[in-house]
Amino acid sequence: MDPTGYWIIAKSTSKGASWFPWPSTTTDMYTRDSDPKRWVDIMTSDLGGYDASSSPGWNGNTIVWTDNMFKPSSDVMAVTPTTQTKVSDSKWTSHTTFQERSSGRWISVDTVCNKST
C-alpha cells in the first residue's frame, strides 16, 4: 500500500520474451474508483511504457482488465482483455493475447507471478 492507503503498489520484472527480448521492470498502482464503481490500474515501465486499465471487479478469484488506452500501432493491431487469477496468497496467473500487425497472427501472453518477501 502507498502511505495514503488508497493505492496498492505492485512491482514486477520480466526477463523478456522472443517477441520482446528486453528485460524490464513495471510498477502497477491499483485503486478502487467508487463513483463509477470500478477498479483502475495505472502502469509505468522503466522502458517508457505506460497504460491505464479498468475492471468492474472481482468474480471469485478472477478479475478481467480492459485496456482503456490501447490504440493500434505499427506493431500491434488489437489486444484482448487481461484475465488475472489469484491462485494462492503468493501466486497469480494472467492471460491476454495481442495481434501482430506484420503477420496478423495472435500471440498469447501467459504469466505467473510469485510474491517475493
N, CA, C and O atoms as CSV, one atom per row, in Angstrom:
chain,resi,resn,atom,element,x,y,z
A,1,MET,N,N,0.838,-1.186,0.000
A,1,MET,CA,C,0.000,0.000,0.000
A,1,MET,C,C,0.884,1.251,0.000
A,1,MET,O,O,1.975,1.257,0.570
A,2,ASP,N,N,0.398,2.292,-0.641
A,2,ASP,CA,C,1.107,3.558,-0.559
A,2,ASP,C,C,0.771,4.199,0.800
A,2,ASP,O,O,-0.141,3.739,1.487
A,3,PRO,N,N,1.489,5.240,1.183
A,3,PRO,CA,C,1.263,5.842,2.502
A,3,PRO,C,C,-0.161,6.376,2.720
A,3,PRO,O,O,-0.607,6.467,3.864
A,4,THR,N,N,-0.880,6.729,1.649
A,4,THR,CA,C,-2.238,7.251,1.815
A,4,THR,C,C,-3.255,6.154,2.079
A,4,THR,O,O,-4.337,6.412,2.607
A,5,GLY,N,N,-2.902,4.919,1.708
A,5,GLY,CA,C,-3.838,3.811,1.860
A,5,GLY,C,C,-4.815,3.669,0.713
A,5,GLY,O,O,-5.669,2.782,0.742
A,6,TYR,N,N,-4.714,4.518,-0.297
A,6,TYR,CA,C,-5.633,4.460,-1.441
A,6,TYR,C,C,-5.127,3.622,-2.600
A,6,TYR,O,O,-5.918,3.182,-3.434
A,7,TRP,N,N,-3.828,3.394,-2.669
A,7,TRP,CA,C,-3.248,2.697,-3.815
A,7,TRP,C,C,-2.513,1.439,-3.366
A,7,TRP,O,O,-1.764,1.462,-2.389
A,8,ILE,N,N,-2.734,0.347,-4.084
A,8,ILE,CA,C,-1.945,-0.868,-3.936
A,8,ILE,C,C,-0.836,-0.771,-4.978
A,8,ILE,O,O,-1.116,-0.534,-6.153
A,9,ILE,N,N,0.405,-0.947,-4.570
A,9,ILE,CA,C,1.534,-0.816,-5.487
A,9,ILE,C,C,2.169,-2.183,-5.704
A,9,ILE,O,O,2.509,-2.877,-4.746
A,10,ALA,N,N,2.326,-2.564,-6.964
A,10,ALA,CA,C,2.954,-3.844,-7.313
A,10,ALA,C,C,4.079,-3.588,-8.313
A,10,ALA,O,O,3.883,-2.903,-9.316
A,11,LYS,N,N,5.239,-4.136,-8.037
A,11,LYS,CA,C,6.377,-4.037,-8.954
A,11,LYS,C,C,6.656,-5.430,-9.503
A,11,LYS,O,O,6.608,-6.421,-8.774
A,12,SER,N,N,6.948,-5.492,-10.796
A,12,SER,CA,C,7.255,-6.787,-11.408
A,12,SER,C,C,8.415,-6.637,-12.376
A,12,SER,O,O,8.662,-5.557,-12.911
A,13,THR,N,N,9.118,-7.730,-12.589
A,13,THR,CA,C,10.222,-7.752,-13.535
A,13,THR,C,C,9.978,-8.828,-14.572
A,13,THR,O,O,9.361,-9.856,-14.293
A,14,SER,N,N,10.471,-8.576,-15.771
A,14,SER,CA,C,10.349,-9.528,-16.870
A,14,SER,C,C,11.727,-9.731,-17.479
A,14,SER,O,O,12.478,-8.775,-17.676
A,15,LYS,N,N,12.053,-10.989,-17.777
A,15,LYS,CA,C,13.330,-11.301,-18.419
A,15,LYS,C,C,13.286,-11.048,-19.918
A,15,LYS,O,O,14.322,-11.042,-20.584
A,16,GLY,N,N,12.095,-10.842,-20.442
A,16,GLY,CA,C,11.929,-10.676,-21.880
A,16,GLY,C,C,11.343,-11.937,-22.490
A,16,GLY,O,O,11.237,-12.969,-21.828
A,17,ALA,N,N,10.968,-11.847,-23.740
A,17,ALA,CA,C,10.379,-12.969,-24.478
A,17,ALA,C,C,10.882,-12.904,-25.914
A,17,ALA,O,O,11.529,-11.931,-26.303
A,18,SER,N,N,10.590,-13.929,-26.701
A,18,SER,CA,C,11.085,-13.948,-28.081
A,18,SER,C,C,10.593,-12.744,-28.878
A,18,SER,O,O,11.324,-12.226,-29.722
A,19,TRP,N,N,9.372,-12.294,-28.624
A,19,TRP,CA,C,8.799,-11.175,-29.359
A,19,TRP,C,C,9.135,-9.820,-28.725
A,19,TRP,O,O,8.859,-8.779,-29.320
A,20,PHE,N,N,9.729,-9.824,-27.522
A,20,PHE,CA,C,10.167,-8.588,-26.852
A,20,PHE,C,C,11.344,-8.959,-25.956
A,20,PHE,O,O,11.151,-9.199,-24.765
A,21,PRO,N,N,12.558,-9.012,-26.501
A,21,PRO,CA,C,13.695,-9.611,-25.799
A,21,PRO,C,C,14.381,-8.739,-24.745
A,21,PRO,O,O,15.459,-9.099,-24.272
A,22,TRP,N,N,13.794,-7.613,-24.367
A,22,TRP,CA,C,14.436,-6.726,-23.403
A,22,TRP,C,C,13.882,-6.939,-22.003
A,22,TRP,O,O,12.665,-6.952,-21.818
A,23,PRO,N,N,14.753,-7.107,-21.017
A,23,PRO,CA,C,14.270,-7.184,-19.635
A,23,PRO,C,C,13.665,-5.832,-19.227
A,23,PRO,O,O,14.117,-4.781,-19.683
A,24,SER,N,N,12.658,-5.869,-18.377
A,24,SER,CA,C,12.036,-4.615,-17.949
A,24,SER,C,C,11.431,-4.757,-16.556
A,24,SER,O,O,11.214,-5.860,-16.055
A,25,THR,N,N,11.172,-3.619,-15.958
A,25,THR,CA,C,10.506,-3.556,-14.656
A,25,THR,C,C,9.287,-2.659,-14.804
A,25,THR,O,O,9.371,-1.583,-15.396
A,26,THR,N,N,8.159,-3.097,-14.269
A,26,THR,CA,C,6.944,-2.286,-14.311
A,26,THR,C,C,6.444,-2.031,-12.898
A,26,THR,O,O,6.684,-2.814,-11.979
A,27,THR,N,N,5.748,-0.920,-12.750
A,27,THR,CA,C,5.074,-0.582,-11.500
A,27,THR,C,C,3.605,-0.385,-11.821
A,27,THR,O,O,3.249,0.432,-12.670
A,28,ASP,N,N,2.752,-1.141,-11.137
A,28,ASP,CA,C,1.307,-1.002,-11.269
A,28,ASP,C,C,0.769,-0.397,-9.983
A,28,ASP,O,O,1.150,-0.798,-8.884
A,29,MET,N,N,-0.122,0.572,-10.138
A,29,MET,CA,C,-0.796,1.169,-8.996
A,29,MET,C,C,-2.289,0.947,-9.177
A,29,MET,O,O,-2.886,1.433,-10.137
A,30,TYR,N,N,-2.891,0.207,-8.243
A,30,TYR,CA,C,-4.306,-0.157,-8.303
A,30,TYR,C,C,-5.095,0.632,-7.265
A,30,TYR,O,O,-4.617,0.868,-6.156
A,31,THR,N,N,-6.306,1.038,-7.636
A,31,THR,CA,C,-7.203,1.682,-6.686
A,31,THR,C,C,-8.641,1.386,-7.080
A,31,THR,O,O,-8.919,0.974,-8.206
A,32,ARG,N,N,-9.540,1.599,-6.147
A,32,ARG,CA,C,-10.972,1.430,-6.407
A,32,ARG,C,C,-11.567,2.812,-6.604
A,32,ARG,O,O,-11.489,3.662,-5.717
A,33,ASP,N,N,-12.160,3.036,-7.766
A,33,ASP,CA,C,-12.822,4.299,-8.074
A,33,ASP,C,C,-14.287,4.124,-7.701
A,33,ASP,O,O,-15.037,3.458,-8.414
A,34,SER,N,N,-14.693,4.718,-6.592
A,34,SER,CA,C,-16.012,4.430,-6.036
A,34,SER,C,C,-17.169,5.027,-6.826
A,34,SER,O,O,-18.269,4.477,-6.798
A,35,ASP,N,N,-16.952,6.142,-7.532
A,35,ASP,CA,C,-18.067,6.764,-8.242
A,35,ASP,C,C,-18.563,5.901,-9.402
A,35,ASP,O,O,-19.751,5.580,-9.453
A,36,PRO,N,N,-17.672,5.510,-10.354
A,36,PRO,CA,C,-18.157,4.618,-11.415
A,36,PRO,C,C,-18.116,3.147,-11.001
A,36,PRO,O,O,-18.457,2.264,-11.788
A,37,LYS,N,N,-17.696,2.890,-9.756
A,37,LYS,CA,C,-17.642,1.520,-9.227
A,37,LYS,C,C,-16.788,0.611,-10.106
A,37,LYS,O,O,-17.270,-0.371,-10.672
A,38,ARG,N,N,-15.513,0.964,-10.204
A,38,ARG,CA,C,-14.592,0.144,-10.973
A,38,ARG,C,C,-13.214,0.179,-10.324
A,38,ARG,O,O,-12.891,1.092,-9.564
A,39,TRP,N,N,-12.414,-0.824,-10.636
A,39,TRP,CA,C,-11.012,-0.849,-10.262
A,39,TRP,C,C,-10.212,-0.219,-11.382
A,39,TRP,O,O,-10.574,-0.342,-12.552
A,40,VAL,N,N,-9.118,0.460,-11.031
A,40,VAL,CA,C,-8.267,1.131,-12.011
A,40,VAL,C,C,-6.826,0.693,-11.772
A,40,VAL,O,O,-6.388,0.582,-10.627
A,41,ASP,N,N,-6.089,0.446,-12.857
A,41,ASP,CA,C,-4.671,0.071,-12.806
A,41,ASP,C,C,-3.901,1.053,-13.681
A,41,ASP,O,O,-4.130,1.136,-14.888
A,42,ILE,N,N,-2.986,1.797,-13.061
A,42,ILE,CA,C,-2.103,2.704,-13.785
A,42,ILE,C,C,-0.718,2.057,-13.790
A,42,ILE,O,O,-0.154,1.795,-12.727
A,43,MET,N,N,-0.164,1.797,-14.984
A,43,MET,CA,C,1.111,1.092,-15.110
A,43,MET,C,C,2.139,1.999,-15.760
A,43,MET,O,O,1.834,2.738,-16.696
A,44,THR,N,N,3.378,1.930,-15.243
A,44,THR,CA,C,4.523,2.572,-15.888
A,44,THR,C,C,5.659,1.562,-15.934
A,44,THR,O,O,5.735,0.659,-15.101
A,45,SER,N,N,6.545,1.724,-16.920
A,45,SER,CA,C,7.692,0.810,-17.016
A,45,SER,C,C,8.982,1.594,-17.144
A,45,SER,O,O,8.985,2.773,-17.499
A,46,ASP,N,N,10.079,0.910,-16.845
A,46,ASP,CA,C,11.395,1.553,-16.948
A,46,ASP,C,C,11.832,1.741,-18.395
A,46,ASP,O,O,12.875,2.347,-18.643
A,47,LEU,N,N,11.067,1.239,-19.349
A,47,LEU,CA,C,11.370,1.442,-20.768
A,47,LEU,C,C,10.491,2.524,-21.381
A,47,LEU,O,O,10.446,2.672,-22.602
A,48,GLY,N,N,9.787,3.287,-20.533
A,48,GLY,CA,C,8.955,4.375,-21.020
A,48,GLY,C,C,7.524,3.982,-21.319
A,48,GLY,O,O,6.746,4.805,-21.802
A,49,GLY,N,N,7.161,2.735,-21.041
A,49,GLY,CA,C,5.796,2.288,-21.286
A,49,GLY,C,C,4.836,2.815,-20.236
A,49,GLY,O,O,5.238,3.143,-19.120
A,50,TYR,N,N,3.573,2.893,-20.600
A,50,TYR,CA,C,2.532,3.317,-19.675
A,50,TYR,C,C,1.203,2.753,-20.150
A,50,TYR,O,O,1.047,2.409,-21.321
A,51,ASP,N,N,0.246,2.661,-19.234
A,51,ASP,CA,C,-1.065,2.140,-19.596
A,51,ASP,C,C,-2.056,2.480,-18.491
A,51,ASP,O,O,-1.667,2.756,-17.357
A,52,ALA,N,N,-3.319,2.456,-18.830
A,52,ALA,CA,C,-4.400,2.589,-17.860
A,52,ALA,C,C,-5.450,1.548,-18.225
A,52,ALA,O,O,-5.914,1.492,-19.364
A,53,SER,N,N,-5.816,0.732,-17.255
A,53,SER,CA,C,-6.815,-0.316,-17.458
A,53,SER,C,C,-7.868,-0.202,-16.369
A,53,SER,O,O,-7.631,0.386,-15.314
A,54,SER,N,N,-9.034,-0.774,-16.640
A,54,SER,CA,C,-10.087,-0.771,-15.625
A,54,SER,C,C,-10.810,-2.109,-15.631
A,54,SER,O,O,-10.751,-2.869,-16.597
A,55,SER,N,N,-11.498,-2.375,-14.514
A,55,SER,CA,C,-12.239,-3.616,-14.353
A,55,SER,C,C,-13.469,-3.351,-13.502
A,55,SER,O,O,-13.426,-2.529,-12.586
A,56,PRO,N,N,-14.573,-4.044,-13.798
A,56,PRO,CA,C,-15.750,-3.894,-12.932
A,56,PRO,C,C,-15.554,-4.554,-11.562
A,56,PRO,O,O,-16.312,-4.286,-10.630
A,57,GLY,N,N,-14.544,-5.410,-11.441
A,57,GLY,CA,C,-14.268,-6.010,-10.135
A,57,GLY,C,C,-14.092,-7.514,-10.189
A,57,GLY,O,O,-13.989,-8.124,-11.253
A,58,TRP,N,N,-14.062,-8.074,-9.017
A,58,TRP,CA,C,-13.761,-9.488,-8.833
A,58,TRP,C,C,-14.979,-10.370,-9.046
A,58,TRP,O,O,-16.102,-10.007,-8.699
A,59,ASN,N,N,-14.731,-11.536,-9.624
A,59,ASN,CA,C,-15.712,-12.613,-9.722
A,59,ASN,C,C,-15.000,-13.843,-9.180
A,59,ASN,O,O,-14.283,-14.519,-9.916
A,60,GLY,N,N,-15.193,-14.137,-7.900
A,60,GLY,CA,C,-14.432,-15.206,-7.253
A,60,GLY,C,C,-12.982,-14.785,-7.145
A,60,GLY,O,O,-12.681,-13.732,-6.584
A,61,ASN,N,N,-12.077,-15.598,-7.676
A,61,ASN,CA,C,-10.639,-15.316,-7.640
A,61,ASN,C,C,-10.132,-14.710,-8.947
A,61,ASN,O,O,-8.925,-14.676,-9.184
A,62,THR,N,N,-11.041,-14.232,-9.795
A,62,THR,CA,C,-10.664,-13.728,-11.116
A,62,THR,C,C,-11.115,-12.285,-11.301
A,62,THR,O,O,-12.200,-11.889,-10.874
A,63,ILE,N,N,-10.247,-11.512,-11.953
A,63,ILE,CA,C,-10.584,-10.139,-12.336
A,63,ILE,C,C,-10.156,-9.953,-13.794
A,63,ILE,O,O,-9.085,-10.409,-14.195
A,64,VAL,N,N,-10.994,-9.286,-14.576
A,64,VAL,CA,C,-10.721,-9.058,-16.000
A,64,VAL,C,C,-10.493,-7.561,-16.218
A,64,VAL,O,O,-11.327,-6.729,-15.860
A,65,TRP,N,N,-9.332,-7.241,-16.821
A,65,TRP,CA,C,-8.930,-5.852,-17.061
A,65,TRP,C,C,-9.067,-5.502,-18.538
A,65,TRP,O,O,-8.632,-6.261,-19.404
A,66,THR,N,N,-9.669,-4.358,-18.820
A,66,THR,CA,C,-9.773,-3.842,-20.183
A,66,THR,C,C,-8.812,-2.668,-20.322
A,66,THR,O,O,-8.792,-1.771,-19.479
A,67,ASP,N,N,-8.021,-2.677,-21.382
A,67,ASP,CA,C,-7.057,-1.620,-21.651
A,67,ASP,C,C,-7.806,-0.387,-22.157
A,67,ASP,O,O,-8.377,-0.410,-23.248
A,68,ASN,N,N,-7.803,0.678,-21.376
A,68,ASN,CA,C,-8.529,1.898,-21.744
A,68,ASN,C,C,-7.750,2.830,-22.653
A,68,ASN,O,O,-8.313,3.795,-23.169
A,69,MET,N,N,-6.471,2.562,-22.860
A,69,MET,CA,C,-5.650,3.461,-23.664
A,69,MET,C,C,-5.174,2.846,-24.973
A,69,MET,O,O,-4.489,3.522,-25.741
A,70,PHE,N,N,-5.508,1.592,-25.258
A,70,PHE,CA,C,-4.968,0.931,-26.441
A,70,PHE,C,C,-5.398,1.631,-27.722
A,70,PHE,O,O,-6.570,1.949,-27.923
A,71,LYS,N,N,-4.429,1.855,-28.563
A,71,LYS,CA,C,-4.642,2.340,-29.925
A,71,LYS,C,C,-3.772,1.480,-30.830
A,71,LYS,O,O,-2.613,1.236,-30.496
A,72,PRO,N,N,-4.289,1.011,-31.967
A,72,PRO,CA,C,-3.455,0.241,-32.881
A,72,PRO,C,C,-2.176,1.000,-33.220
A,72,PRO,O,O,-2.178,2.224,-33.347
A,73,SER,N,N,-1.088,0.253,-33.365
A,73,SER,CA,C,0.209,0.871,-33.650
A,73,SER,C,C,0.854,0.187,-34.847
A,73,SER,O,O,0.235,-0.648,-35.507
A,74,SER,N,N,2.090,0.546,-35.117
A,74,SER,CA,C,2.800,-0.073,-36.233
A,74,SER,C,C,3.122,-1.535,-35.945
A,74,SER,O,O,3.409,-2.289,-36.874
A,75,ASP,N,N,3.081,-1.956,-34.677
A,75,ASP,CA,C,3.402,-3.337,-34.305
A,75,ASP,C,C,2.184,-4.175,-33.920
A,75,ASP,O,O,2.106,-5.354,-34.265
A,76,VAL,N,N,1.233,-3.569,-33.205
A,76,VAL,CA,C,0.109,-4.324,-32.641
A,76,VAL,C,C,-1.208,-3.752,-33.156
A,76,VAL,O,O,-1.460,-2.551,-33.060
A,77,MET,N,N,-2.056,-4.650,-33.712
A,77,MET,CA,C,-3.344,-4.232,-34.267
A,77,MET,C,C,-4.472,-4.278,-33.246
A,77,MET,O,O,-5.376,-3.442,-33.274
A,78,ALA,N,N,-4.420,-5.266,-32.334
A,78,ALA,CA,C,-5.526,-5.464,-31.397
A,78,ALA,C,C,-5.026,-6.201,-30.155
A,78,ALA,O,O,-4.015,-6.901,-30.197
A,79,VAL,N,N,-5.745,-6.031,-29.063
A,79,VAL,CA,C,-5.468,-6.751,-27.823
A,79,VAL,C,C,-6.783,-7.248,-27.247
A,79,VAL,O,O,-7.848,-6.706,-27.543
A,80,THR,N,N,-6.699,-8.279,-26.423
A,80,THR,CA,C,-7.871,-8.772,-25.709
A,80,THR,C,C,-7.765,-8.335,-24.244
A,80,THR,O,O,-6.678,-7.986,-23.783
A,81,PRO,N,N,-8.873,-8.352,-23.516
A,81,PRO,CA,C,-8.775,-8.072,-22.091
A,81,PRO,C,C,-7.828,-9.062,-21.405
A,81,PRO,O,O,-7.616,-10.173,-21.893
A,82,THR,N,N,-7.269,-8.648,-20.281
A,82,THR,CA,C,-6.363,-9.495,-19.497
A,82,THR,C,C,-7.126,-10.100,-18.339
A,82,THR,O,O,-7.771,-9.389,-17.568
A,83,THR,N,N,-7.051,-11.418,-18.221
A,83,THR,CA,C,-7.693,-12.117,-17.111
A,83,THR,C,C,-6.634,-12.497,-16.098
A,83,THR,O,O,-5.701,-13.234,-16.417
A,84,GLN,N,N,-6.773,-11.996,-14.865
A,84,GLN,CA,C,-5.873,-12.345,-13.776
A,84,GLN,C,C,-6.608,-13.259,-12.808
A,84,GLN,O,O,-7.781,-13.049,-12.500
A,85,THR,N,N,-5.899,-14.275,-12.336
A,85,THR,CA,C,-6.478,-15.227,-11.386
A,85,THR,C,C,-5.573,-15.355,-10.177
A,85,THR,O,O,-4.368,-15.566,-10.308
A,86,LYS,N,N,-6.168,-15.224,-8.990
A,86,LYS,CA,C,-5.431,-15.440,-7.752
A,86,LYS,C,C,-5.448,-16.932,-7.456
A,86,LYS,O,O,-6.493,-17.503,-7.142
A,87,VAL,N,N,-4.268,-17.563,-7.561
A,87,VAL,CA,C,-4.134,-18.995,-7.326
A,87,VAL,C,C,-3.980,-19.265,-5.828
A,87,VAL,O,O,-4.549,-20.219,-5.298
A,88,SER,N,N,-3.205,-18.415,-5.156
A,88,SER,CA,C,-2.993,-18.518,-3.707
A,88,SER,C,C,-2.574,-17.141,-3.201
A,88,SER,O,O,-2.499,-16.199,-3.989
A,89,ASP,N,N,-2.302,-17.006,-1.922
A,89,ASP,CA,C,-1.869,-15.720,-1.384
A,89,ASP,C,C,-0.528,-15.270,-1.959
A,89,ASP,O,O,-0.197,-14.086,-1.891
A,90,SER,N,N,0.242,-16.189,-2.520
A,90,SER,CA,C,1.560,-15.827,-3.042
A,90,SER,C,C,1.722,-16.077,-4.542
A,90,SER,O,O,2.823,-15.921,-5.070
A,91,LYS,N,N,0.644,-16.464,-5.242
A,91,LYS,CA,C,0.768,-16.776,-6.671
A,91,LYS,C,C,-0.442,-16.270,-7.450
A,91,LYS,O,O,-1.589,-16.453,-7.043
A,92,TRP,N,N,-0.151,-15.617,-8.599
A,92,TRP,CA,C,-1.156,-15.124,-9.539
A,92,TRP,C,C,-0.807,-15.597,-10.941
A,92,TRP,O,O,0.364,-15.796,-11.262
A,93,THR,N,N,-1.817,-15.774,-11.768
A,93,THR,CA,C,-1.591,-16.038,-13.189
A,93,THR,C,C,-2.355,-14.989,-13.989
A,93,THR,O,O,-3.318,-14.403,-13.494
A,94,SER,N,N,-1.924,-14.757,-15.225
A,94,SER,CA,C,-2.681,-13.864,-16.099
A,94,SER,C,C,-2.585,-14.358,-17.534
A,94,SER,O,O,-1.648,-15.061,-17.912
A,95,HIS,N,N,-3.594,-13.967,-18.328
A,95,HIS,CA,C,-3.650,-14.376,-19.729
A,95,HIS,C,C,-4.212,-13.217,-20.549
A,95,HIS,O,O,-5.205,-12.593,-20.175
A,96,THR,N,N,-3.554,-12.944,-21.676
A,96,THR,CA,C,-4.046,-11.988,-22.655
A,96,THR,C,C,-3.503,-12.381,-24.026
A,96,THR,O,O,-2.631,-13.245,-24.119
A,97,THR,N,N,-3.996,-11.772,-25.062
A,97,THR,CA,C,-3.462,-12.001,-26.406
A,97,THR,C,C,-3.382,-10.671,-27.135
A,97,THR,O,O,-4.100,-9.723,-26.817
A,98,PHE,N,N,-2.488,-10.622,-28.124
A,98,PHE,CA,C,-2.431,-9.449,-28.996
A,98,PHE,C,C,-2.205,-9.913,-30.421
A,98,PHE,O,O,-1.690,-11.006,-30.659
A,99,GLN,N,N,-2.597,-9.067,-31.370
A,99,GLN,CA,C,-2.460,-9.392,-32.786
A,99,GLN,C,C,-1.357,-8.550,-33.400
A,99,GLN,O,O,-1.396,-7.320,-33.364
A,100,GLU,N,N,-0.369,-9.238,-33.965
A,100,GLU,CA,C,0.726,-8.553,-34.655
A,100,GLU,C,C,0.225,-7.945,-35.960
A,100,GLU,O,O,-0.555,-8.561,-36.687
A,101,ARG,N,N,0.672,-6.758,-36.238
A,101,ARG,CA,C,0.283,-6.119,-37.495
A,101,ARG,C,C,0.969,-6.782,-38.694
A,101,ARG,O,O,0.333,-7.005,-39.725
A,102,SER,N,N,2.266,-7.100,-38.564
A,102,SER,CA,C,3.026,-7.603,-39.710
A,102,SER,C,C,2.518,-8.952,-40.213
A,102,SER,O,O,2.455,-9.172,-41.423
A,103,SER,N,N,2.154,-9.856,-39.307
A,103,SER,CA,C,1.741,-11.201,-39.723
A,103,SER,C,C,0.248,-11.455,-39.557
A,103,SER,O,O,-0.304,-12.367,-40.172
A,104,GLY,N,N,-0.403,-10.650,-38.727
A,104,GLY,CA,C,-1.818,-10.880,-38.444
A,104,GLY,C,C,-2.045,-11.979,-37.418
A,104,GLY,O,O,-3.184,-12.245,-37.035
A,105,ARG,N,N,-0.963,-12.623,-36.965
A,105,ARG,CA,C,-1.133,-13.727,-36.014
A,105,ARG,C,C,-1.418,-13.197,-34.610
A,105,ARG,O,O,-0.992,-12.104,-34.235
A,106,TRP,N,N,-2.153,-14.010,-33.848
A,106,TRP,CA,C,-2.454,-13.709,-32.450
A,106,TRP,C,C,-1.418,-14.388,-31.575
A,106,TRP,O,O,-1.115,-15.567,-31.760
A,107,ILE,N,N,-0.879,-13.651,-30.629
A,107,ILE,CA,C,0.133,-14.173,-29.712
A,107,ILE,C,C,-0.441,-14.165,-28.301
A,107,ILE,O,O,-0.923,-13.138,-27.825
A,108,SER,N,N,-0.387,-15.316,-27.637
A,108,SER,CA,C,-0.850,-15.425,-26.246
A,108,SER,C,C,0.277,-15.056,-25.302
A,108,SER,O,O,1.435,-15.411,-25.521
A,109,VAL,N,N,-0.078,-14.343,-24.259
A,109,VAL,CA,C,0.873,-13.983,-23.219
A,109,VAL,C,C,0.317,-14.521,-21.901
A,109,VAL,O,O,-0.668,-14.008,-21.369
A,110,ASP,N,N,0.964,-15.555,-21.394
A,110,ASP,CA,C,0.569,-16.161,-20.126
A,110,ASP,C,C,1.690,-15.937,-19.126
A,110,ASP,O,O,2.849,-16.250,-19.400
A,111,THR,N,N,1.344,-15.399,-17.977
A,111,THR,CA,C,2.354,-15.109,-16.970
A,111,THR,C,C,1.980,-15.743,-15.643
A,111,THR,O,O,0.813,-16.010,-15.360
A,112,VAL,N,N,3.005,-15.973,-14.842
A,112,VAL,CA,C,2.853,-16.456,-13.474
A,112,VAL,C,C,3.620,-15.497,-12.592
A,112,VAL,O,O,4.800,-15.249,-12.839
A,113,CYS,N,N,2.990,-14.957,-11.579
A,113,CYS,CA,C,3.643,-14.041,-10.655
A,113,CYS,C,C,3.689,-14.689,-9.273
A,113,CYS,O,O,2.676,-15.145,-8.743
A,114,ASN,N,N,4.883,-14.715,-8.714
A,114,ASN,CA,C,5.075,-15.234,-7.367
A,114,ASN,C,C,5.507,-14.096,-6.470
A,114,ASN,O,O,6.456,-13.379,-6.785
A,115,LYS,N,N,4.820,-13.926,-5.360
A,115,LYS,CA,C,5.132,-12.854,-4.417
A,115,LYS,C,C,6.482,-13.092,-3.774
A,115,LYS,O,O,6.774,-14.187,-3.295
A,116,SER,N,N,7.304,-12.049,-3.769
A,116,SER,CA,C,8.599,-12.150,-3.094
A,116,SER,C,C,8.461,-11.548,-1.693
A,116,SER,O,O,7.586,-10.723,-1.431
A,117,THR,N,N,9.342,-11.981,-0.821
A,117,THR,CA,C,9.258,-11.492,0.557
A,117,THR,C,C,10.142,-10.300,0.778
A,117,THR,O,O,10.190,-9.764,1.885
